Amino acid sequence: MATRKKYSKEFNLNAVSLITEQGYTRTEAEKSLGINANMLGRWVKEHQADDGHVF
């Protein structure tokens, strides 16, 4: 079984920032960062729902 990769708070916030502040599409951001689009989408949703305090 594969182990889950852990991302730092800073990485998560930077990834969300690509979409929310820098105008990247989710697809562009996930390809640029090499992460799964579903995970990135979840991070954006959590960030917006929790006013940025999720990570």
PDB file of N, CA, C and O in Angstrom, chain B, residues numbered from 101:
ATOM      1  N   MET B 101       0.840  -1.183   0.000  1.00  0.00           N
ATOM      2  CA  MET B 101       0.000   0.000   0.000  1.00  0.00           C
ATOM      3  C   MET B 101       0.888   1.250   0.000  1.00  0.00           C
ATOM      4  O   MET B 101       1.871   1.324   0.737  1.00  0.00           O
ATOM      5  N   ALA B 102       0.532   2.217  -0.826  1.00  0.00           N
ATOM      6  CA  ALA B 102       1.310   3.444  -0.928  1.00  0.00           C
ATOM      7  C   ALA B 102       1.056   4.336   0.282  1.00  0.00           C
ATOM      8  O   ALA B 102      -0.056   4.398   0.808  1.00  0.00           O
ATOM      9  N   THR B 103       2.107   5.020   0.707  1.00  0.00           N
ATOM     10  CA  THR B 103       1.938   5.952   1.816  1.00  0.00           C
ATOM     11  C   THR B 103       1.504   7.308   1.276  1.00  0.00           C
ATOM     12  O   THR B 103       1.864   7.692   0.163  1.00  0.00           O
ATOM     13  N   ARG B 104       0.741   8.014   2.066  1.00  0.00           N
ATOM     14  CA  ARG B 104       0.252   9.327   1.655  1.00  0.00           C
ATOM     15  C   ARG B 104       1.351  10.359   1.834  1.00  0.00           C
ATOM     16  O   ARG B 104       2.067  10.355   2.835  1.00  0.00           O
ATOM     17  N   LYS B 105       1.474  11.228   0.869  1.00  0.00           N
ATOM     18  CA  LYS B 105       2.452  12.297   0.951  1.00  0.00           C
ATOM     19  C   LYS B 105       1.879  13.443   1.769  1.00  0.00           C
ATOM     20  O   LYS B 105       0.729  13.838   1.577  1.00  0.00           O
ATOM     21  N   LYS B 106       2.679  13.972   2.676  1.00  0.00           N
ATOM     22  CA  LYS B 106       2.263  15.097   3.503  1.00  0.00           C
ATOM     23  C   LYS B 106       2.805  16.379   2.888  1.00  0.00           C
ATOM     24  O   LYS B 106       3.964  16.443   2.480  1.00  0.00           O
ATOM     25  N   TYR B 107       1.966  17.384   2.827  1.00  0.00           N
ATOM     26  CA  TYR B 107       2.356  18.680   2.300  1.00  0.00           C
ATOM     27  C   TYR B 107       2.354  19.684   3.443  1.00  0.00           C
ATOM     28  O   TYR B 107       1.516  19.618   4.341  1.00  0.00           O
ATOM     29  N   SER B 108       3.291  20.602   3.398  1.00  0.00           N
ATOM     30  CA  SER B 108       3.381  21.609   4.452  1.00  0.00           C
ATOM     31  C   SER B 108       2.247  22.622   4.321  1.00  0.00           C
ATOM     32  O   SER B 108       1.614  22.744   3.272  1.00  0.00           O
ATOM     33  N   LYS B 109       2.016  23.333   5.399  1.00  0.00           N
ATOM     34  CA  LYS B 109       0.997  24.386   5.404  1.00  0.00           C
ATOM     35  C   LYS B 109       1.335  25.425   4.341  1.00  0.00           C
ATOM     36  O   LYS B 109       0.454  25.897   3.623  1.00  0.00           O
ATOM     37  N   GLU B 110       2.597  25.772   4.246  1.00  0.00           N
ATOM     38  CA  GLU B 110       3.040  26.770   3.270  1.00  0.00           C
ATOM     39  C   GLU B 110       2.762  26.308   1.842  1.00  0.00           C
ATOM     40  O   GLU B 110       2.315  27.096   1.009  1.00  0.00           O
ATOM     41  N   PHE B 111       3.025  25.032   1.557  1.00  0.00           N
ATOM     42  CA  PHE B 111       2.763  24.487   0.222  1.00  0.00           C
ATOM     43  C   PHE B 111       1.275  24.568  -0.092  1.00  0.00           C
ATOM     44  O   PHE B 111       0.891  24.984  -1.185  1.00  0.00           O
ATOM     45  N   ASN B 112       0.438  24.174   0.859  1.00  0.00           N
ATOM     46  CA  ASN B 112      -1.011  24.201   0.662  1.00  0.00           C
ATOM     47  C   ASN B 112      -1.507  25.619   0.384  1.00  0.00           C
ATOM     48  O   ASN B 112      -2.297  25.843  -0.534  1.00  0.00           O
ATOM     49  N   LEU B 113      -1.044  26.556   1.173  1.00  0.00           N
ATOM     50  CA  LEU B 113      -1.475  27.942   0.993  1.00  0.00           C
ATOM     51  C   LEU B 113      -1.002  28.505  -0.337  1.00  0.00           C
ATOM     52  O   LEU B 113      -1.738  29.240  -0.996  1.00  0.00           O
ATOM     53  N   ASN B 114       0.214  28.171  -0.737  1.00  0.00           N
ATOM     54  CA  ASN B 114       0.716  28.622  -2.029  1.00  0.00           C
ATOM     55  C   ASN B 114      -0.079  28.003  -3.177  1.00  0.00           C
ATOM     56  O   ASN B 114      -0.357  28.669  -4.174  1.00  0.00           O
ATOM     57  N   ALA B 115      -0.442  26.740  -3.037  1.00  0.00           N
ATOM     58  CA  ALA B 115      -1.227  26.061  -4.064  1.00  0.00           C
ATOM     59  C   ALA B 115      -2.602  26.712  -4.196  1.00  0.00           C
ATOM     60  O   ALA B 115      -3.065  26.955  -5.310  1.00  0.00           O
ATOM     61  N   VAL B 116      -3.252  26.995  -3.081  1.00  0.00           N
ATOM     62  CA  VAL B 116      -4.557  27.646  -3.090  1.00  0.00           C
ATOM     63  C   VAL B 116      -4.431  29.050  -3.669  1.00  0.00           C
ATOM     64  O   VAL B 116      -5.309  29.500  -4.407  1.00  0.00           O
ATOM     65  N   SER B 117      -3.349  29.739  -3.341  1.00  0.00           N
ATOM     66  CA  SER B 117      -3.108  31.088  -3.834  1.00  0.00           C
ATOM     67  C   SER B 117      -3.015  31.130  -5.360  1.00  0.00           C
ATOM     68  O   SER B 117      -3.444  32.106  -5.977  1.00  0.00           O
ATOM     69  N   LEU B 118      -2.466  30.093  -5.966  1.00  0.00           N
ATOM     70  CA  LEU B 118      -2.378  30.052  -7.426  1.00  0.00           C
ATOM     71  C   LEU B 118      -3.758  30.212  -8.053  1.00  0.00           C
ATOM     72  O   LEU B 118      -3.913  30.886  -9.072  1.00  0.00           O
ATOM     73  N   ILE B 119      -4.743  29.595  -7.445  1.00  0.00           N
ATOM     74  CA  ILE B 119      -6.105  29.610  -7.995  1.00  0.00           C
ATOM     75  C   ILE B 119      -6.865  30.856  -7.549  1.00  0.00           C
ATOM     76  O   ILE B 119      -7.490  31.533  -8.365  1.00  0.00           O
ATOM     77  N   THR B 120      -6.811  31.153  -6.266  1.00  0.00           N
ATOM     78  CA  THR B 120      -7.655  32.223  -5.730  1.00  0.00           C
ATOM     79  C   THR B 120      -7.108  33.617  -5.993  1.00  0.00           C
ATOM     80  O   THR B 120      -7.884  34.567  -6.090  1.00  0.00           O
ATOM     81  N   GLU B 121      -5.787  33.765  -6.113  1.00  0.00           N
ATOM     82  CA  GLU B 121      -5.211  35.106  -6.238  1.00  0.00           C
ATOM     83  C   GLU B 121      -4.462  35.335  -7.549  1.00  0.00           C
ATOM     84  O   GLU B 121      -4.363  36.469  -8.015  1.00  0.00           O
ATOM     85  N   GLN B 122      -3.937  34.272  -8.141  1.00  0.00           N
ATOM     86  CA  GLN B 122      -3.081  34.448  -9.308  1.00  0.00           C
ATOM     87  C   GLN B 122      -3.742  34.067 -10.627  1.00  0.00           C
ATOM     88  O   GLN B 122      -3.130  34.189 -11.688  1.00  0.00           O
ATOM     89  N   GLY B 123      -4.978  33.610 -10.565  1.00  0.00           N
ATOM     90  CA  GLY B 123      -5.742  33.377 -11.783  1.00  0.00           C
ATOM     91  C   GLY B 123      -5.467  32.077 -12.520  1.00  0.00           C
ATOM     92  O   GLY B 123      -5.891  31.920 -13.665  1.00  0.00           O
ATOM     93  N   TYR B 124      -4.768  31.143 -11.891  1.00  0.00           N
ATOM     94  CA  TYR B 124      -4.550  29.846 -12.522  1.00  0.00           C
ATOM     95  C   TYR B 124      -5.857  29.052 -12.504  1.00  0.00           C
ATOM     96  O   TYR B 124      -6.674  29.214 -11.598  1.00  0.00           O
ATOM     97  N   THR B 125      -6.048  28.202 -13.498  1.00  0.00           N
ATOM     98  CA  THR B 125      -7.151  27.248 -13.420  1.00  0.00           C
ATOM     99  C   THR B 125      -6.684  26.100 -12.529  1.00  0.00           C
ATOM    100  O   THR B 125      -5.488  25.941 -12.284  1.00  0.00           O
ATOM    101  N   ARG B 126      -7.619  25.319 -12.056  1.00  0.00           N
ATOM    102  CA  ARG B 126      -7.265  24.178 -11.208  1.00  0.00           C
ATOM    103  C   ARG B 126      -6.351  23.215 -11.965  1.00  0.00           C
ATOM    104  O   ARG B 126      -5.404  22.673 -11.395  1.00  0.00           O
ATOM    105  N   THR B 127      -6.638  23.007 -13.241  1.00  0.00           N
ATOM    106  CA  THR B 127      -5.832  22.100 -14.060  1.00  0.00           C
ATOM    107  C   THR B 127      -4.409  22.622 -14.224  1.00  0.00           C
ATOM    108  O   THR B 127      -3.448  21.862 -14.105  1.00  0.00           O
ATOM    109  N   GLU B 128      -4.277  23.911 -14.496  1.00  0.00           N
ATOM    110  CA  GLU B 128      -2.944  24.512 -14.642  1.00  0.00           C
ATOM    111  C   GLU B 128      -2.147  24.388 -13.345  1.00  0.00           C
ATOM    112  O   GLU B 128      -0.964  24.049 -13.364  1.00  0.00           O
ATOM    113  N   ALA B 129      -2.800  24.662 -12.229  1.00  0.00           N
ATOM    114  CA  ALA B 129      -2.122  24.613 -10.940  1.00  0.00           C
ATOM    115  C   ALA B 129      -1.692  23.196 -10.590  1.00  0.00           C
ATOM    116  O   ALA B 129      -0.567  22.986 -10.137  1.00  0.00           O
ATOM    117  N   GLU B 130      -2.569  22.226 -10.794  1.00  0.00           N
ATOM    118  CA  GLU B 130      -2.207  20.854 -10.428  1.00  0.00           C
ATOM    119  C   GLU B 130      -1.095  20.317 -11.306  1.00  0.00           C
ATOM    120  O   GLU B 130      -0.248  19.563 -10.827  1.00  0.00           O
ATOM    121  N   LYS B 131      -1.073  20.684 -12.579  1.00  0.00           N
ATOM    122  CA  LYS B 131       0.022  20.250 -13.450  1.00  0.00           C
ATOM    123  C   LYS B 131       1.322  20.920 -13.053  1.00  0.00           C
ATOM    124  O   LYS B 131       2.372  20.279 -13.044  1.00  0.00           O
ATOM    125  N   SER B 132       1.265  22.191 -12.727  1.00  0.00           N
ATOM    126  CA  SER B 132       2.449  22.941 -12.323  1.00  0.00           C
ATOM    127  C   SER B 132       3.048  22.384 -11.030  1.00  0.00           C
ATOM    128  O   SER B 132       4.268  22.315 -10.881  1.00  0.00           O
ATOM    129  N   LEU B 133       2.184  21.991 -10.104  1.00  0.00           N
ATOM    130  CA  LEU B 133       2.639  21.512  -8.801  1.00  0.00           C
ATOM    131  C   LEU B 133       2.837  20.003  -8.742  1.00  0.00           C
ATOM    132  O   LEU B 133       3.480  19.495  -7.823  1.00  0.00           O
ATOM    133  N   GLY B 134       2.290  19.289  -9.711  1.00  0.00           N
ATOM    134  CA  GLY B 134       2.405  17.831  -9.720  1.00  0.00           C
ATOM    135  C   GLY B 134       1.550  17.156  -8.659  1.00  0.00           C
ATOM    136  O   GLY B 134       1.948  16.144  -8.082  1.00  0.00           O
ATOM    137  N   ILE B 135       0.374  17.718  -8.405  1.00  0.00           N
ATOM    138  CA  ILE B 135      -0.531  17.125  -7.423  1.00  0.00           C
ATOM    139  C   ILE B 135      -1.876  16.831  -8.076  1.00  0.00           C
ATOM    140  O   ILE B 135      -2.158  17.294  -9.182  1.00  0.00           O
ATOM    141  N   ASN B 136      -2.691  16.064  -7.387  1.00  0.00           N
ATOM    142  CA  ASN B 136      -3.995  15.652  -7.877  1.00  0.00           C
ATOM    143  C   ASN B 136      -4.980  16.819  -7.848  1.00  0.00           C
ATOM    144  O   ASN B 136      -5.049  17.561  -6.868  1.00  0.00           O
ATOM    145  N   ALA B 137      -5.739  16.973  -8.932  1.00  0.00           N
ATOM    146  CA  ALA B 137      -6.705  18.070  -9.037  1.00  0.00           C
ATOM    147  C   ALA B 137      -7.795  17.966  -7.972  1.00  0.00           C
ATOM    148  O   ALA B 137      -8.264  18.988  -7.471  1.00  0.00           O
ATOM    149  N   ASN B 138      -8.203  16.752  -7.621  1.00  0.00           N
ATOM    150  CA  ASN B 138      -9.232  16.591  -6.590  1.00  0.00           C
ATOM    151  C   ASN B 138      -8.733  17.089  -5.237  1.00  0.00           C
ATOM    152  O   ASN B 138      -9.476  17.724  -4.489  1.00  0.00           O
ATOM    153  N   MET B 139      -7.473  16.797  -4.928  1.00  0.00           N
ATOM    154  CA  MET B 139      -6.897  17.249  -3.670  1.00  0.00           C
ATOM    155  C   MET B 139      -6.822  18.779  -3.652  1.00  0.00           C
ATOM    156  O   MET B 139      -7.156  19.413  -2.651  1.00  0.00           O
ATOM    157  N   LEU B 140      -6.391  19.347  -4.742  1.00  0.00           N
ATOM    158  CA  LEU B 140      -6.290  20.798  -4.840  1.00  0.00           C
ATOM    159  C   LEU B 140      -7.669  21.445  -4.702  1.00  0.00           C
ATOM    160  O   LEU B 140      -7.814  22.469  -4.034  1.00  0.00           O
ATOM    161  N   GLY B 141      -8.660  20.857  -5.323  1.00  0.00           N
ATOM    162  CA  GLY B 141     -10.024  21.360  -5.203  1.00  0.00           C
ATOM    163  C   GLY B 141     -10.525  21.319  -3.771  1.00  0.00           C
ATOM    164  O   GLY B 141     -11.208  22.237  -3.317  1.00  0.00           O
ATOM    165  N   ARG B 142     -10.187  20.256  -3.063  1.00  0.00           N
ATOM    166  CA  ARG B 142     -10.576  20.125  -1.654  1.00  0.00           C
ATOM    167  C   ARG B 142      -9.896  21.198  -0.817  1.00  0.00           C
ATOM    168  O   ARG B 142     -10.523  21.789   0.062  1.00  0.00           O
ATOM    169  N   TRP B 143      -8.623  21.452  -1.081  1.00  0.00           N
ATOM    170  CA  TRP B 143      -7.901  22.486  -0.341  1.00  0.00           C
ATOM    171  C   TRP B 143      -8.540  23.850  -0.550  1.00  0.00           C
ATOM    172  O   TRP B 143      -8.692  24.619   0.400  1.00  0.00           O
ATOM    173  N   VAL B 144      -8.918  24.156  -1.794  1.00  0.00           N
ATOM    174  CA  VAL B 144      -9.538  25.448  -2.092  1.00  0.00           C
ATOM    175  C   VAL B 144     -10.864  25.563  -1.355  1.00  0.00           C
ATOM    176  O   VAL B 144     -11.153  26.597  -0.752  1.00  0.00           O
ATOM    177  N   LYS B 145     -11.672  24.507  -1.399  1.00  0.00           N
ATOM    178  CA  LYS B 145     -12.970  24.508  -0.713  1.00  0.00           C
ATOM    179  C   LYS B 145     -12.797  24.708   0.791  1.00  0.00           C
ATOM    180  O   LYS B 145     -13.503  25.511   1.401  1.00  0.00           O
ATOM    181  N   GLU B 146     -11.850  23.971   1.385  1.00  0.00           N
ATOM    182  CA  GLU B 146     -11.612  24.075   2.821  1.00  0.00           C
ATOM    183  C   GLU B 146     -11.108  25.473   3.178  1.00  0.00           C
ATOM    184  O   GLU B 146     -11.502  26.037   4.199  1.00  0.00           O
ATOM    185  N   HIS B 147     -10.254  26.018   2.354  1.00  0.00           N
ATOM    186  CA  HIS B 147      -9.711  27.350   2.597  1.00  0.00           C
ATOM    187  C   HIS B 147     -10.819  28.402   2.568  1.00  0.00           C
ATOM    188  O   HIS B 147     -10.859  29.288   3.422  1.00  0.00           O
ATOM    189  N   GLN B 148     -11.703  28.307   1.602  1.00  0.00           N
ATOM    190  CA  GLN B 148     -12.794  29.271   1.479  1.00  0.00           C
ATOM    191  C   GLN B 148     -13.815  29.105   2.597  1.00  0.00           C
ATOM    192  O   GLN B 148     -14.352  30.095   3.093  1.00  0.00           O
ATOM    193  N   ALA B 149     -14.087  27.876   2.998  1.00  0.00           N
ATOM    194  CA  ALA B 149     -15.094  27.623   4.037  1.00  0.00           C
ATOM    195  C   ALA B 149     -14.588  27.993   5.425  1.00  0.00           C
ATOM    196  O   ALA B 149     -15.369  28.362   6.301  1.00  0.00           O
ATOM    197  N   ASP B 150     -13.284  27.893   5.617  1.00  0.00           N
ATOM    198  CA  ASP B 150     -12.709  28.112   6.936  1.00  0.00           C
ATOM    199  C   ASP B 150     -11.984  29.438   7.062  1.00  0.00           C
ATOM    200  O   ASP B 150     -11.236  29.649   8.017  1.00  0.00           O
ATOM    201  N   ASP B 151     -12.196  30.331   6.112  1.00  0.00           N
ATOM    202  CA  ASP B 151     -11.592  31.666   6.129  1.00  0.00           C
ATOM    203  C   ASP B 151     -10.063  31.621   6.226  1.00  0.00           C
ATOM    204  O   ASP B 151      -9.448  32.475   6.865  1.00  0.00           O
ATOM    205  N   GLY B 152      -9.450  30.603   5.575  1.00  0.00           N
ATOM    206  CA  GLY B 152      -8.008  30.544   5.506  1.00  0.00           C
ATOM    207  C   GLY B 152      -7.306  29.918   6.695  1.00  0.00           C
ATOM    208  O   GLY B 152      -6.075  29.895   6.733  1.00  0.00           O
ATOM    209  N   HIS B 153      -8.045  29.413   7.661  1.00  0.00           N
ATOM    210  CA  HIS B 153      -7.412  28.843   8.846  1.00  0.00           C
ATOM    211  C   HIS B 153      -7.400  27.320   8.829  1.00  0.00           C
ATOM    212  O   HIS B 153      -7.112  26.705   9.856  1.00  0.00           O
ATOM    213  N   VAL B 154      -7.700  26.704   7.715  1.00  0.00           N
ATOM    214  CA  VAL B 154      -7.832  25.259   7.649  1.00  0.00           C
ATOM    215  C   VAL B 154      -6.492  24.539   7.796  1.00  0.00           C
ATOM    216  O   VAL B 154      -6.447  23.449   8.367  1.00  0.00           O
ATOM    217  N   PHE B 155      -5.412  25.116   7.298  1.00  0.00           N
ATOM    218  CA  PHE B 155      -4.137  24.418   7.334  1.00  0.00           C
ATOM    219  C   PHE B 155      -3.407  24.781   8.591  1.00  0.00           C
ATOM    220  O   PHE B 155      -2.299  24.298   8.823  1.00  0.00           O
TER     221      PHE B 155
END
